[in-house]
Amino acid sequence: MSLVKRNNGSLLPAGTRTLFDDFVSRELFNWGNTNFSPTLTTVPSVNIKEDDDRFEVEVAAPGMEKQDFRITLDGNLLTISSSRKNGTEEAKENYTRREFSYQAFQRSFELSKDVVDEEHIEARYDNGVLKLTIPKTEKARKQAPRLIEIQ
């Protein structure tokens, strides 16, 4: 018996999609998770909220420490990156066991120079969420409606 790979990446005929295809292409308990990069590593989820005075960016990164993050602003490109290495080593008489893990990600956002007050961007990390507050310029803030008198 020989296996033939079809153009759609499945062993089934083209156009056939099964529950099994959905199951193996997603995390077991997170059916809606689409935060995978092309290298099959996860990228943290990001929420962006806008109100009259500012933008708020929330990055879900549980288990990290604030010193694991690097936030840079290069021109109008805001980049949030993180890398973390963990390792343990256990040596006994006849063996040595080494275990390590490495986590890294990078997300970039283009900011509009006319809208964002880049000098007053703030960041904090609390309970697994990195939160950036990006204030708007005075010009970009929503102004109260002006009443025009009829003469």
N, C-alpha and C positions, 0 to 999 in steps of 0.2 A: 504494500500500500504506500502510495506517495502523497504527500501533502502539497497542495497548490495554494499559493498566496494570491488572492485576488487584488485588483487595483484599489479596492476600498480598505485594505488592511485586514480583512476578515477572511476566514476559511470558508465562509458561506458565499453563495452567489451574490453578485453586486445588487444593491437595492434591498437586501434582506437585513433587517435590524432586529435584534432580539433583546429581551430583558438581560440576558447574559452580557451582551455588549455594553449596556448601560452600567451593569454591576462592576465589570472589570475596569471600566474607564473612569470610575469615580471612587471617592473614598467611601468606605463601608457605611458610615453613619451620617455622611454629609452629602446628600444627593445633589444639592445645589452649588457645591463648591466648584468654582471655575478659576481659582487662583493658582493655576499651575503655569510655570514658564515652559518654553520649548524644551528645556533640559529636565523636565519633570520634577523640578524643585518647587516648593510652595513660595508664594509671594504674599506678604501680609495684606489683609483687606484694608482698604482706606475709605473713610467717610469724609466728604467735604460738604460743609454747611456754610451758607452765606446768609448774613443778615444785613441790616442797614449800615453798620459800622465796620464789619470785619468778615473775614473768612476763617473758618475753623477746620483744621485738618486733623483727623484722628487715625492713627495707624495702630492696628491690633498686633501687638508683639509681646505676648505673655512669656514670662520666664527670662526676659532680658533685663539688663541693668542699664541705667541711664548712661554710663560710660561706654556701653557697647554701640551707641549711636553716633553718627556723624552727620551733621546738617550743614550744607554749604549753599551759598547763594553766589552764583557765577553769572554776572550780567542779570538776565531775567530768568535764569534756570535754577529753581530750587531743587536740591537733591537731598534725599533722606537715604542714608545707607547704614548698614550695620554688619558687623562680623563678630563672631564669637566662637572660641575654641574651648572645648572641654576635653580633659584627658585624665585617665587613671592608669596606674601601673601596679601590678601585684607580682612580687617575686617570691617563689617558694623553692624548695629543694631542687626539683627536677623540671620546673617550668616557669615561664614568665608570661603573664597575661597583660596585654595592653589594650585598652579600649579608648577610643576617642571619637569625638563628633565635631562637626564644623557647620555653623549656620551663617549664611550671608545673604543679603538682599540689597537691592538699590531701586528706589522709585524716584522719578524726576517729574517736575511740574513746571510748566512755563507760566510765569507771572507777567501780567501786563504792567508796564512801568507807570502808566497813567492812572492805574486803579489802586495799586498796592503801595503802602508806606513801608518800604523795605528796611528802613532804619529802626523800626519798632516791632519787628517780628519776635515773638516769644515762643519758647518751647518748654514743655515739662513732661515728665514720665511718671505715671501713677497707676498702680494696679493693672499693669500689663498693657496700658494704652499710652502711646506717645501722642501728645496733643500740641499742635502748633496753632497759635493765634496770629493771624496776619491782618493787621488793620488796613483799612482803606484810606486813601488820601482824602483830604477835605473835599476836594473837587468831585470825587467819586461817590461820596456819601449821599444817601437819599435826602433830598431837601424837602422840608415841609411845603405843602402846596401854598402858593401865594395867591391871595385874593386880589383880583383886579377890579377896581371900582369903575362903574359905568358913569360917564359924564354926560 
